Amino acid sequence: MIGNRIGIAMSGGVDSTIAATLLKEQGFEVHGFFMDLPLPDRERQVELVRTTAKRLAIPLKIVDMRQRFSQYIIDNFVETYLRGDTPNPCVVCNATMKFGALLTCMLGHGMDKMATGHYARIEKNEQDRYGLFRAMDPQKDQSYFLCRLNQEQLSHILLPLASWRKSDVLARATALDLGDYGGSESQDVCFLTTGLKQFLAEHGVEEKSGDIITGDGLILGRHSGISHFTVGQRRGLGLPDATPWYVTGLDRQHNRIIIGKNEDLFQKHVFIRELHWLDGEPTLPWQGLAQLRSRHQPGAARMEQKNRDTWQITFSEPQRAITPGQFAVFYEEERVAGSGIIVTPGAVIDQL
């Protein structure tokens, strides 16, 4: 039996606003909670969420998480770039901040459940175990970003938009005259309002120029800073040729960008670390679908342990632009089984 007091994580955006509206219509006692983060437009966001809570006639608590967010999200983001990897702060934030610290805060204030405007489904089976599934709207599905949650967190979460399509959410907002949202949504990387290059500079990342080399070591040019590039990127290289050049790897140790042609971006093997299962570890080798980015088309894959700290994913078909630092998320049909952080093949070889 779901308790009556529901805490809704509010951003002032249309998704969390409609999620709160739906819960009120279902008879729940809804309380708004807003994560106060160290963002440049913080005051505007606070005013927006206060206006939204007033319009919905629900109480609002502003939770100061500026220090914690800087420590767990921003510092990790910068450190990941310094390693030459490409981070996904939204996945980390969901596990440690939104469904970590904020969930704990809500429960501490007497809430029975936590709700958000995420597009995903949570279902409980006959053994009282919780599963995370894709949303009805494939264009808005956000289950990828929730891949690091655990059973305890899932047991306290409600996702009112699980069966909704984005177009229907926008239509409901218009019909209820809830305000001029214009389809506005929470920004994915909320703290990158100044652009990546400026953000890293403001956080002490000193970029140095270095070589741009081919896979066989031929120097073709120079770059102004390795953190400005990611695997699969073609812009900013300044290397005209008959066919485009792409970034195929980042060598942080030697401050080099490795480039190749489009065909060089395809690989069948992916190595991961920090493996996490949402509902217990299955028998290995595991087989199912693996998704390498939030907008990546999942591919049929097999996963097995390589050594004590590393696992290897082998795809049936080569995948393009495999990016260290991103999350590989494992699906069994629509259900999220687990995830791991992609690492460079060289890092694995060094451990063998």
VOKE-558640 format. One record per residue (C-alpha): x, y, z; chain. Coordinates in steps of 0.2 Angstrom, whole numbers, plus 5000, padded with zeros to 4 digits. Layout:
% residues N
<pt x="X" y="Y" z="Z" donu="A"/>
...
This chain:
% residues 352
<pt x="5000" y="5000" z="5000" donu="A"/>
<pt x="5007" y="5017" z="4995" donu="A"/>
<pt x="5008" y="5030" z="5008" donu="A"/>
<pt x="4998" y="5046" z="5005" donu="A"/>
<pt x="5013" y="5058" z="5007" donu="A"/>
<pt x="5023" y="5060" z="4991" donu="A"/>
<pt x="5038" y="5071" z="4989" donu="A"/>
<pt x="5040" y="5077" z="4971" donu="A"/>
<pt x="5058" y="5083" z="4965" donu="A"/>
<pt x="5054" y="5099" z="4957" donu="A"/>
<pt x="5064" y="5109" z="4944" donu="A"/>
<pt x="5051" y="5121" z="4938" donu="A"/>
<pt x="5050" y="5112" z="4921" donu="A"/>
<pt x="5035" y="5105" z="4913" donu="A"/>
<pt x="5039" y="5086" z="4917" donu="A"/>
<pt x="5040" y="5088" z="4936" donu="A"/>
<pt x="5025" y="5100" z="4936" donu="A"/>
<pt x="5014" y="5088" z="4927" donu="A"/>
<pt x="5020" y="5074" z="4937" donu="A"/>
<pt x="5015" y="5083" z="4953" donu="A"/>
<pt x="4998" y="5088" z="4945" donu="A"/>
<pt x="4995" y="5069" z="4941" donu="A"/>
<pt x="4999" y="5064" z="4959" donu="A"/>
<pt x="4987" y="5078" z="4966" donu="A"/>
<pt x="4973" y="5072" z="4955" donu="A"/>
<pt x="4976" y="5054" z="4961" donu="A"/>
<pt x="4973" y="5060" z="4979" donu="A"/>
<pt x="4990" y="5061" z="4986" donu="A"/>
<pt x="4997" y="5074" z="4998" donu="A"/>
<pt x="5010" y="5081" z="4987" donu="A"/>
<pt x="5025" y="5091" z="4994" donu="A"/>
<pt x="5038" y="5099" z="4983" donu="A"/>
<pt x="5057" y="5098" z="4986" donu="A"/>
<pt x="5070" y="5108" z="4976" donu="A"/>
<pt x="5088" y="5104" z="4975" donu="A"/>
<pt x="5097" y="5121" z="4978" donu="A"/>
<pt x="5113" y="5118" z="4967" donu="A"/>
<pt x="5128" y="5129" z="4964" donu="A"/>
<pt x="5122" y="5135" z="4947" donu="A"/>
<pt x="5125" y="5152" z="4938" donu="A"/>
<pt x="5106" y="5155" z="4936" donu="A"/>
<pt x="5102" y="5148" z="4954" donu="A"/>
<pt x="5091" y="5163" z="4959" donu="A"/>
<pt x="5080" y="5162" z="4943" donu="A"/>
<pt x="5078" y="5143" z="4946" donu="A"/>
<pt x="5073" y="5146" z="4964" donu="A"/>
<pt x="5060" y="5159" z="4959" donu="A"/>
<pt x="5053" y="5148" z="4945" donu="A"/>
<pt x="5051" y="5133" z="4957" donu="A"/>
<pt x="5043" y="5144" z="4970" donu="A"/>
<pt x="5030" y="5151" z="4957" donu="A"/>
<pt x="5027" y="5133" z="4951" donu="A"/>
<pt x="5023" y="5127" z="4969" donu="A"/>
<pt x="5012" y="5141" z="4972" donu="A"/>
<pt x="5002" y="5138" z="4956" donu="A"/>
<pt x="5000" y="5120" z="4961" donu="A"/>
<pt x="4996" y="5125" z="4979" donu="A"/>
<pt x="5009" y="5113" z="4987" donu="A"/>
<pt x="5021" y="5116" z="5000" donu="A"/>
<pt x="5039" y="5118" z="4995" donu="A"/>
<pt x="5056" y="5114" z="5004" donu="A"/>
<pt x="5072" y="5121" z="4996" donu="A"/>
<pt x="5086" y="5109" z="5000" donu="A"/>
<pt x="5104" y="5116" z="5001" donu="A"/>
<pt x="5115" y="5104" z="4991" donu="A"/>
<pt x="5128" y="5116" z="4984" donu="A"/>
<pt x="5142" y="5109" z="4994" donu="A"/>
<pt x="5138" y="5091" z="4991" donu="A"/>
<pt x="5135" y="5094" z="4973" donu="A"/>
<pt x="5151" y="5102" z="4970" donu="A"/>
<pt x="5160" y="5088" z="4979" donu="A"/>
<pt x="5151" y="5073" z="4971" donu="A"/>
<pt x="5146" y="5079" z="4954" donu="A"/>
<pt x="5157" y="5094" z="4949" donu="A"/>
<pt x="5173" y="5087" z="4956" donu="A"/>
<pt x="5170" y="5070" z="4948" donu="A"/>
<pt x="5166" y="5078" z="4931" donu="A"/>
<pt x="5182" y="5088" z="4931" donu="A"/>
<pt x="5193" y="5073" z="4937" donu="A"/>
<pt x="5185" y="5062" z="4923" donu="A"/>
<pt x="5190" y="5075" z="4910" donu="A"/>
<pt x="5208" y="5076" z="4917" donu="A"/>
<pt x="5209" y="5057" z="4915" donu="A"/>
<pt x="5205" y="5059" z="4896" donu="A"/>
<pt x="5188" y="5052" z="4898" donu="A"/>
<pt x="5171" y="5059" z="4894" donu="A"/>
<pt x="5159" y="5059" z="4910" donu="A"/>
<pt x="5141" y="5057" z="4911" donu="A"/>
<pt x="5137" y="5068" z="4927" donu="A"/>
<pt x="5118" y="5065" z="4925" donu="A"/>
<pt x="5120" y="5046" z="4929" donu="A"/>
<pt x="5131" y="5050" z="4944" donu="A"/>
<pt x="5119" y="5064" z="4950" donu="A"/>
<pt x="5104" y="5053" z="4949" donu="A"/>
<pt x="5112" y="5039" z="4960" donu="A"/>
<pt x="5120" y="5050" z="4973" donu="A"/>
<pt x="5111" y="5066" z="4973" donu="A"/>
<pt x="5093" y="5065" z="4967" donu="A"/>
<pt x="5089" y="5047" z="4972" donu="A"/>
<pt x="5102" y="5048" z="4986" donu="A"/>
<pt x="5103" y="5063" z="4996" donu="A"/>
<pt x="5087" y="5071" z="4991" donu="A"/>
<pt x="5077" y="5055" z="4993" donu="A"/>
<pt x="5085" y="5053" z="5011" donu="A"/>
<pt x="5079" y="5071" z="5014" donu="A"/>
<pt x="5062" y="5067" z="5009" donu="A"/>
<pt x="5060" y="5052" z="5019" donu="A"/>
<pt x="5067" y="5061" z="5034" donu="A"/>
<pt x="5053" y="5074" z="5032" donu="A"/>
<pt x="5040" y="5061" z="5033" donu="A"/>
<pt x="5037" y="5057" z="5015" donu="A"/>
<pt x="5031" y="5039" z="5010" donu="A"/>
<pt x="5038" y="5040" z="4993" donu="A"/>
<pt x="5048" y="5051" z="4981" donu="A"/>
<pt x="5042" y="5055" z="4964" donu="A"/>
<pt x="5051" y="5063" z="4949" donu="A"/>
<pt x="5046" y="5068" z="4931" donu="A"/>
<pt x="5058" y="5055" z="4923" donu="A"/>
<pt x="5051" y="5044" z="4909" donu="A"/>
<pt x="5054" y="5026" z="4915" donu="A"/>
<pt x="5044" y="5012" z="4923" donu="A"/>
<pt x="5047" y="5004" z="4940" donu="A"/>
<pt x="5038" y="4987" z="4943" donu="A"/>
<pt x="5038" y="4976" z="4958" donu="A"/>
<pt x="5037" y="4957" z="4955" donu="A"/>
<pt x="5030" y="4943" z="4965" donu="A"/>
<pt x="5046" y="4941" z="4975" donu="A"/>
<pt x="5044" y="4960" z="4981" donu="A"/>
<pt x="5059" y="4964" z="4970" donu="A"/>
<pt x="5059" y="4980" z="4959" donu="A"/>
<pt x="5063" y="4981" z="4941" donu="A"/>
<pt x="5067" y="4997" z="4931" donu="A"/>
<pt x="5060" y="4997" z="4913" donu="A"/>
<pt x="5060" y="5008" z="4898" donu="A"/>
<pt x="5046" y="5021" z="4897" donu="A"/>
<pt x="5031" y="5020" z="4885" donu="A"/>
<pt x="5038" y="5035" z="4875" donu="A"/>
<pt x="5054" y="5028" z="4866" donu="A"/>
<pt x="5060" y="5046" z="4861" donu="A"/>
<pt x="5060" y="5052" z="4880" donu="A"/>
<pt x="5065" y="5036" z="4888" donu="A"/>
<pt x="5077" y="5040" z="4903" donu="A"/>
<pt x="5080" y="5023" z="4910" donu="A"/>
<pt x="5098" y="5024" z="4904" donu="A"/>
<pt x="5101" y="5038" z="4916" donu="A"/>
<pt x="5094" y="5028" z="4931" donu="A"/>
<pt x="5105" y="5013" z="4928" donu="A"/>
<pt x="5115" y="5015" z="4945" donu="A"/>
<pt x="5100" y="5014" z="4956" donu="A"/>
<pt x="5098" y="5000" z="4969" donu="A"/>
<pt x="5083" y="4990" z="4976" donu="A"/>
<pt x="5082" y="5001" z="4991" donu="A"/>
<pt x="5080" y="5017" z="4980" donu="A"/>
<pt x="5068" y="5009" z="4968" donu="A"/>
<pt x="5057" y="5004" z="4982" donu="A"/>
<pt x="5054" y="5022" z="4987" donu="A"/>
<pt x="5051" y="5029" z="4969" donu="A"/>
<pt x="5036" y="5034" z="4959" donu="A"/>
<pt x="5037" y="5039" z="4941" donu="A"/>
<pt x="5020" y="5046" z="4936" donu="A"/>
<pt x="5025" y="5049" z="4918" donu="A"/>
<pt x="5030" y="5031" z="4915" donu="A"/>
<pt x="5016" y="5028" z="4903" donu="A"/>
<pt x="5015" y="5046" z="4896" donu="A"/>
<pt x="5021" y="5053" z="4879" donu="A"/>
<pt x="5030" y="5069" z="4879" donu="A"/>
<pt x="5017" y="5076" z="4867" donu="A"/>
<pt x="5003" y="5072" z="4880" donu="A"/>
<pt x="5012" y="5080" z="4894" donu="A"/>
<pt x="5014" y="5096" z="4884" donu="A"/>
<pt x="4996" y="5095" z="4879" donu="A"/>
<pt x="4990" y="5093" z="4897" donu="A"/>
<pt x="5001" y="5108" z="4903" donu="A"/>
<pt x="4992" y="5119" z="4890" donu="A"/>
<pt x="4975" y="5112" z="4894" donu="A"/>
<pt x="4978" y="5116" z="4913" donu="A"/>
<pt x="4985" y="5133" z="4909" donu="A"/>
<pt x="4999" y="5130" z="4921" donu="A"/>
<pt x="5010" y="5143" z="4914" donu="A"/>
<pt x="5021" y="5148" z="4899" donu="A"/>
<pt x="5033" y="5133" z="4899" donu="A"/>
<pt x="5035" y="5133" z="4880" donu="A"/>
<pt x="5040" y="5114" z="4882" donu="A"/>
<pt x="5054" y="5119" z="4894" donu="A"/>
<pt x="5063" y="5105" z="4902" donu="A"/>
<pt x="5077" y="5103" z="4914" donu="A"/>
<pt x="5094" y="5104" z="4906" donu="A"/>
<pt x="5104" y="5088" z="4905" donu="A"/>
<pt x="5121" y="5095" z="4911" donu="A"/>
<pt x="5113" y="5108" z="4922" donu="A"/>
<pt x="5130" y="5117" z="4927" donu="A"/>
<pt x="5137" y="5119" z="4909" donu="A"/>
<pt x="5129" y="5135" z="4906" donu="A"/>
<pt x="5145" y="5144" z="4900" donu="A"/>
<pt x="5151" y="5130" z="4889" donu="A"/>
<pt x="5164" y="5116" z="4893" donu="A"/>
<pt x="5180" y="5125" z="4888" donu="A"/>
<pt x="5176" y="5140" z="4900" donu="A"/>
<pt x="5169" y="5128" z="4913" donu="A"/>
<pt x="5185" y="5118" z="4914" donu="A"/>
<pt x="5196" y="5133" z="4914" donu="A"/>
<pt x="5186" y="5140" z="4929" donu="A"/>
<pt x="5189" y="5124" z="4938" donu="A"/>
<pt x="5208" y="5124" z="4936" donu="A"/>
<pt x="5210" y="5113" z="4921" donu="A"/>
<pt x="5226" y="5120" z="4912" donu="A"/>
<pt x="5226" y="5115" z="4894" donu="A"/>
<pt x="5242" y="5113" z="4884" donu="A"/>
<pt x="5244" y="5111" z="4866" donu="A"/>
<pt x="5249" y="5094" z="4859" donu="A"/>
<pt x="5250" y="5083" z="4844" donu="A"/>
<pt x="5236" y="5076" z="4834" donu="A"/>
<pt x="5242" y="5059" z="4828" donu="A"/>
<pt x="5235" y="5044" z="4817" donu="A"/>
<pt x="5234" y="5027" z="4824" donu="A"/>
<pt x="5251" y="5022" z="4817" donu="A"/>
<pt x="5259" y="5037" z="4825" donu="A"/>
<pt x="5260" y="5050" z="4811" donu="A"/>
<pt x="5259" y="5068" z="4817" donu="A"/>
<pt x="5246" y="5078" z="4807" donu="A"/>
<pt x="5243" y="5093" z="4817" donu="A"/>
<pt x="5241" y="5101" z="4834" donu="A"/>
<pt x="5227" y="5103" z="4847" donu="A"/>
<pt x="5224" y="5117" z="4860" donu="A"/>
<pt x="5218" y="5106" z="4874" donu="A"/>
<pt x="5214" y="5087" z="4875" donu="A"/>
<pt x="5198" y="5090" z="4886" donu="A"/>
<pt x="5190" y="5099" z="4872" donu="A"/>
<pt x="5188" y="5083" z="4862" donu="A"/>
<pt x="5179" y="5067" z="4863" donu="A"/>
<pt x="5179" y="5050" z="4854" donu="A"/>
<pt x="5169" y="5052" z="4837" donu="A"/>
<pt x="5171" y="5071" z="4836" donu="A"/>
<pt x="5176" y="5078" z="4819" donu="A"/>
<pt x="5174" y="5097" z="4822" donu="A"/>
<pt x="5189" y="5107" z="4828" donu="A"/>
<pt x="5202" y="5096" z="4821" donu="A"/>
<pt x="5207" y="5108" z="4806" donu="A"/>
<pt x="5213" y="5094" z="4796" donu="A"/>
<pt x="5206" y="5094" z="4778" donu="A"/>
<pt x="5207" y="5078" z="4768" donu="A"/>
<pt x="5197" y="5068" z="4755" donu="A"/>
<pt x="5187" y="5060" z="4769" donu="A"/>
<pt x="5184" y="5067" z="4786" donu="A"/>
<pt x="5195" y="5064" z="4801" donu="A"/>
<pt x="5188" y="5059" z="4818" donu="A"/>
<pt x="5194" y="5057" z="4835" donu="A"/>
<pt x="5197" y="5039" z="4839" donu="A"/>
<pt x="5206" y="5040" z="4856" donu="A"/>
<pt x="5213" y="5052" z="4869" donu="A"/>
<pt x="5230" y="5049" z="4876" donu="A"/>
<pt x="5230" y="5060" z="4891" donu="A"/>
<pt x="5247" y="5053" z="4897" donu="A"/>
<pt x="5256" y="5060" z="4882" donu="A"/>
<pt x="5243" y="5074" z="4879" donu="A"/>
<pt x="5239" y="5068" z="4861" donu="A"/>
<pt x="5223" y="5066" z="4851" donu="A"/>
<pt x="5222" y="5050" z="4841" donu="A"/>
<pt x="5213" y="5052" z="4824" donu="A"/>
<pt x="5207" y="5040" z="4811" donu="A"/>
<pt x="5193" y="5038" z="4797" donu="A"/>
<pt x="5175" y="5033" z="4800" donu="A"/>
<pt x="5179" y="5015" z="4799" donu="A"/>
<pt x="5191" y="5016" z="4813" donu="A"/>
<pt x="5178" y="5021" z="4825" donu="A"/>
<pt x="5169" y="5004" z="4825" donu="A"/>
<pt x="5174" y="4990" z="4838" donu="A"/>
<pt x="5166" y="4974" z="4844" donu="A"/>
<pt x="5174" y="4974" z="4861" donu="A"/>
<pt x="5171" y="4985" z="4875" donu="A"/>
<pt x="5179" y="4985" z="4892" donu="A"/>
<pt x="5170" y="4991" z="4908" donu="A"/>
<pt x="5174" y="4993" z="4927" donu="A"/>
<pt x="5163" y="4996" z="4942" donu="A"/>
<pt x="5150" y="4984" z="4937" donu="A"/>
<pt x="5133" y="4986" z="4945" donu="A"/>
<pt x="5117" y="4975" z="4944" donu="A"/>
<pt x="5100" y="4982" z="4949" donu="A"/>
<pt x="5093" y="4965" z="4956" donu="A"/>
<pt x="5107" y="4954" z="4960" donu="A"/>
<pt x="5122" y="4947" z="4949" donu="A"/>
<pt x="5116" y="4935" z="4936" donu="A"/>
<pt x="5126" y="4920" z="4930" donu="A"/>
<pt x="5140" y="4925" z="4919" donu="A"/>
<pt x="5142" y="4926" z="4904" donu="A"/>
<pt x="5127" y="4937" z="4903" donu="A"/>
<pt x="5118" y="4940" z="4886" donu="A"/>
<pt x="5106" y="4953" z="4881" donu="A"/>
<pt x="5107" y="4971" z="4874" donu="A"/>
<pt x="5120" y="4984" z="4878" donu="A"/>
<pt x="5118" y="5003" z="4876" donu="A"/>
<pt x="5133" y="5014" z="4876" donu="A"/>
<pt x="5126" y="5031" z="4876" donu="A"/>
<pt x="5109" y="5039" z="4880" donu="A"/>
<pt x="5105" y="5040" z="4862" donu="A"/>
<pt x="5114" y="5024" z="4856" donu="A"/>
<pt x="5104" y="5010" z="4848" donu="A"/>
<pt x="5107" y="4995" z="4859" donu="A"/>
<pt x="5115" y="4980" z="4851" donu="A"/>
<pt x="5115" y="4962" z="4855" donu="A"/>
<pt x="5130" y="4958" z="4866" donu="A"/>
<pt x="5138" y="4945" z="4878" donu="A"/>
<pt x="5147" y="4950" z="4894" donu="A"/>
<pt x="5160" y="4941" z="4904" donu="A"/>
<pt x="5173" y="4944" z="4917" donu="A"/>
<pt x="5191" y="4948" z="4911" donu="A"/>
<pt x="5200" y="4950" z="4927" donu="A"/>
<pt x="5196" y="4955" z="4945" donu="A"/>
<pt x="5191" y="4972" z="4941" donu="A"/>
<pt x="5186" y="4972" z="4923" donu="A"/>
<pt x="5173" y="4965" z="4912" donu="A"/>
<pt x="5172" y="4963" z="4893" donu="A"/>
<pt x="5157" y="4966" z="4882" donu="A"/>
<pt x="5157" y="4958" z="4865" donu="A"/>
<pt x="5144" y="4964" z="4852" donu="A"/>
<pt x="5137" y="4954" z="4838" donu="A"/>
<pt x="5140" y="4969" z="4827" donu="A"/>
<pt x="5154" y="4982" z="4828" donu="A"/>
<pt x="5148" y="4998" z="4837" donu="A"/>
<pt x="5153" y="5016" z="4833" donu="A"/>
<pt x="5163" y="5029" z="4844" donu="A"/>
<pt x="5164" y="5019" z="4860" donu="A"/>
<pt x="5169" y="5032" z="4873" donu="A"/>
<pt x="5178" y="5029" z="4889" donu="A"/>
<pt x="5170" y="5037" z="4904" donu="A"/>
<pt x="5152" y="5034" z="4897" donu="A"/>
<pt x="5141" y="5020" z="4905" donu="A"/>
<pt x="5137" y="5004" z="4896" donu="A"/>
<pt x="5119" y="4999" z="4901" donu="A"/>
<pt x="5113" y="4981" z="4900" donu="A"/>
<pt x="5095" y="4978" z="4895" donu="A"/>
<pt x="5085" y="4962" z="4895" donu="A"/>
<pt x="5072" y="4967" z="4883" donu="A"/>
<pt x="5064" y="4982" z="4891" donu="A"/>
<pt x="5072" y="4979" z="4909" donu="A"/>
<pt x="5088" y="4987" z="4915" donu="A"/>
<pt x="5099" y="4973" z="4921" donu="A"/>
<pt x="5114" y="4983" z="4926" donu="A"/>
<pt x="5128" y="4995" z="4920" donu="A"/>
<pt x="5147" y="4998" z="4920" donu="A"/>
<pt x="5159" y="5012" z="4916" donu="A"/>
<pt x="5168" y="5011" z="4899" donu="A"/>
<pt x="5187" y="5011" z="4900" donu="A"/>
<pt x="5201" y="5011" z="4887" donu="A"/>
<pt x="5207" y="4994" z="4881" donu="A"/>
<pt x="5225" y="5000" z="4886" donu="A"/>
<pt x="5220" y="5002" z="4904" donu="A"/>
<pt x="5214" y="4983" z="4904" donu="A"/>
<pt x="5229" y="4977" z="4895" donu="A"/>
<pt x="5240" y="4985" z="4909" donu="A"/>
<pt x="5231" y="4975" z="4922" donu="A"/>
<pt x="5234" y="4958" z="4913" donu="A"/>
